[in-house]
Amino acid sequence: MLTKTNQECPTRFPMPSSKPEHVSVVDFRDAFVATLQNLHGKSLAESTDQEKFIALAALTKEIISKNLIETRKQRAHDKPKQVYYLSIEYLLGRLLESNLVNLGIRDTCAEALSLVGIELNTLLAQEEDAGLGNGGLGRLAACYLDSMAALGLAGHGCGLRYRYGLFEQKIVGGYQHEYPDNWLKNRSYVWEYRRPEEKASVRFGGTVRVHTNGRTKFIHENYEHIWAVPYDVPVVGYKNEIVNTLRLWSAEVDISSHTCSIYGQDCNNVISYKHGAESLTDILYPDDSHYEGRVLRLKQQYFLVSASLQHIIHSFRLHHSKLSELPDKVAIHINDTHPALAIPELMRILIDDYSLDWEEAWSITVKTISYTNHTVLPEALEKWPVSMLEQLLPRIYMIIHEINERYCRDIWTKNPGDWDRVRSMAVIADGQVHMAHLAIAGSHSVNGVAKIHTEILKNSVMNNFYTHTPNKFSNVTNGITHRRWLLMANPLLAKLITDAIGPSWLDYPCDLTKLTPFAKDAAFLEDLAKVKLQNKLNLAKYIKHKYNVIVDTNSIFDSHIKRIHAYKRQCLNALHIMHLYNMLRENPNIKMTPRTFIFGGKAAPGYYKAKKTIKLITTLADKINKDKTINGKLKVLFLGNYNVSLAELIIPASDVSEQISTASREASGTGNMKFMMNGALTLGTMDGANIEISEAADADNIFIFGLSAEEVLNYYRHGGYNPWDVYNSDPRIKTVVDQLVNGFFPVDQNEFRTIHDALLYHGDEYFLLKDFSSYVSAQQQVGETYLSKSLWQQMCLLNIANSGWFAGDRTFSEYAAEIWHLDQPLPVWCQCQSQALH
Ligand code: 26W
């Protein structure tokens, strides 16, 4: 069971001031050297960069820990409503620099280190990325933790402490190879606090005995139990001395009390049982937007949910006695359906552990839980076989069964005789538990992540649920942390902005609109161009060092960085590059703005077509980069092992942001917002948050092309698109599609057959050929606009100036006010909130 002690960490090297930003440079230097010696038993001269990094992180953690303790004390006193964000993924990236920035001591630290001959950047580069997520959903969770702490909300993350994060990608012979991401390097994570005294017991398997003696009791027997041991990662608020926590659970088995004899003849069996059970939290599933019903994944989901719920209820009961007050004091948010078992688990705790009756437990559960949907792709919707759930989680399955019965009855009552409707909305149907249906039934709020996405949920994917309970549905457009993605990742731009409009945009990102008048200031636009150039030089240096390719920093840096997926259409980008290359080969003197195309992204290991896409891009890059006849007008790069840290290098250096998903398929996108904030121009479809970006930046400052979502959905519903028509009528398209299989590339002629056939023989599901022509035109417009330097810089500036609305602080104010109904004063992200942009 869960226990909690209020242990406080002793400080070893007290800083003279309690406010971190008041620490002097000399004190910081001395504390750093002392920490280093103490931790490693080595002098500064003897220490490696890795050891110095560990010492600096430890010192920073020590400062953080004081604020953590203070925050906890304050909260115990104020008893604010607590938000728990449950997510199976957190894509944190590195934390040292963002912690220093949020504490307000980055410059002090850099200066202190320089006194002893150390470059802060050298130590920052020593940190491994914490890659406990696949893509958008995981990075969003990390951005939100940052915003919740910055806004001072009592908001905590709950997740899993995967021993191996998202695989490391190596490109060998143009193909993706996957290697384990041993991010912990068999040590502990520098930022975490292990809290074994707060471990929770999670039960799997066994049977349920129903005991009726007056009141029905459910007794779970013969189960296997695994300890969930929490590791708390501090989440530092921006210069507000608030520290929240991200609690990551790790599976552990305690064999000290097991006698070896019950497992067999020798202790090896006990030890191998321990290893087997603890492997539960070994790996992050590398699947993004593709559901596979693996039992280990289901175990992970329940492990996260059960441990978190026990912790939440335990913490609640430390300060409150009546469980009926839970919805007033606690909000539990589930990040997609992966933690949807929180619904039956909360029911189980309330009914079995606290003897509440069904109705009361259900009312509390629904009022406490809210759910965000992150995808409309049918292949991503989770459905677990009944047999698997029954066996692995017998009591939870009984509760889901009861939820289903009551939910179906309710639908039937409202729609008598409409069996089709009941079947389409049932939580259990066709021998499977539909997790999205469970999530909708068991929460008071369901939200999409961009306006168009929510509309698609309401009008199409979840239409039956919407008509059943329209008030549950709302939209909260995603946001990103401007502190990491602008202040930290692009210090030159941040300084330029602050010099121009002052620092208020850091607390109130909507103040970035104060930049608008500078659109007419030629000198400012020049400075903006200089910042971009410097960032491009930094990226060019990385590319030269890592790939030995020289790129022209006067060329357009056109970036397409995200997970590799058919709907994200990296292939469309590749086909366009082939087309540009064909034109150049035909006439090397053709007027064409030089371009550097940058790709980055991982393919799920089992996703054949996505892996072929990587091979296509790398093969194209090889061919083009070697070709001297095109006078260096085109370069193509696939940057391996795309992760948060690489994004921080690429985004500030990009001129063009490729957001070219098939309209209706990308729920929101968040990379699009990061690029916008860094002054890259979006080349995109009317999909996800691109639509809101085009509204905020104004349609003149973005390049839009392609089918609308409505047109795409109409084709999906009614057919009527034949890729052969496009292929036969546009010679540019015919040429590039043929080149996939006609020996144009120096590889086996069948290498790209799957890509070719998907376009011509399998209906071109993502409308690449249909959108090709308008994509080419939009790209041409990009090239022409770039030649007018001042116009381009003006457009960049207006994008930056209008990007404040996409700050996670705005998103979280919306969640806080409209979904979690927090009882504290509403957090403010915009000084002039009444005149907010939207
Ligand atoms: C079960 C397999 C699986 C794994 C991950 C299914 C679905 C997912 C995620 C929901 C996919 C995801 O990351 N979605 C992305 O979420 C972002 C944050 O809201 C959005 O910006 C992206 O558009 C969306 O693709």
Residues whose N, C-alpha, C, O or C-beta is under 5 A from the ligand:
A	BS01	26W	G135 G136 L137 L140 D287 D288 S289 H290 Y291 D336 H374 T375 A380 V449 E666 A667 S668 G669 T670
